Amino acid sequence: MQYSKVEICGVNTSQLKVLKESEKRELLKIIKNGSESEKKTAREKMINGNLRLVLSVVQRFAGRGENPDDLFQVGVIGLIKAIDNFNAELDVRFSTYGVPMIIGEIRRYLRDNNAIKVTRSMRDTAYHAMQIKEELTAKYNKEPTVEQIAEIMKIPKENVVLALESIVAPMSLYEPVFNDGNDTIYVMDQVGDVSDDNDWLDEIAIKEAMKSLGDREKKILGLRFFMGKTQMEVAQEIGISQAQVSRIEKTAIEKIKKEI
């Protein structure tokens, strides 16, 4: 994600300090065993020295229409939780533990602000499952299975899946999923349409206009809009990349618009 400013939440991102792993270890030891004043100073240094880690996580959530300042603040909360709960005695890099914590905090924020309403009990189940997932990930350095989470929660695995699915933020059809440097492919480009009602182009008009197109353009539009196939399916059938299908499709549509 590229920001048009170097400041986020009043922090100059170009001047963010990056701590060495040895420095993090030393600060974490002080946070655990130092005096109150030493703990406070070390904690502030640890937070400031890992803000770039928060920024890198926030960049993963680009294209959702959220204010990056808000996501950054939420990410810092996740960072603080990671610092307060990290076990420095384990042979694990802090970032390995901190990144999932930051991601989890941002995801919770996005779910809480989701326009789709979910029951409180379902949300509580999902949050509990996410908490267990984060704990197991930090402990074993790999994501647990649904079965493992369900076993700890003592509920059917189907309930875990339903709860987690219910709080997933909806994806915009205009969210980019691929870019080859020339054309961007969006979610809507990967969705087929088998409906015959209310097509965006009248079938007769488009067939007439398609006469001016080349053979490959005709085939791609025919597969896409008359057979309801996705760009990926069309690409596999013709033997070209999805990016090429997207490029040809857009060019052909522009020609048809001019004809109609």
Secondary structure, DSSP 4 states (H G I P E B T S, - for coil): ---SSSEETTEEGGG-----HHHHHHHHHHHHHS-HHHHHHHHHHHHHTTHHHHHHHHGGGTTS---HHHHHHHHHHHHHHHHHH--TTSS--HHHHHHHHHHHHHHHHHHHT-SS---HHHHHHHHHHHHHHHHHHHHHSSPPPHHHHHHHHTS-HHHHHHHHHHTSPPPPTT-EEEE-SS-EEEGGGG------SS-SS-HHHHHHHGGGS-HHHHHHHIIIIIS---HHHHHHHHTS-HHHHHHHHHHHHHHHHHH-
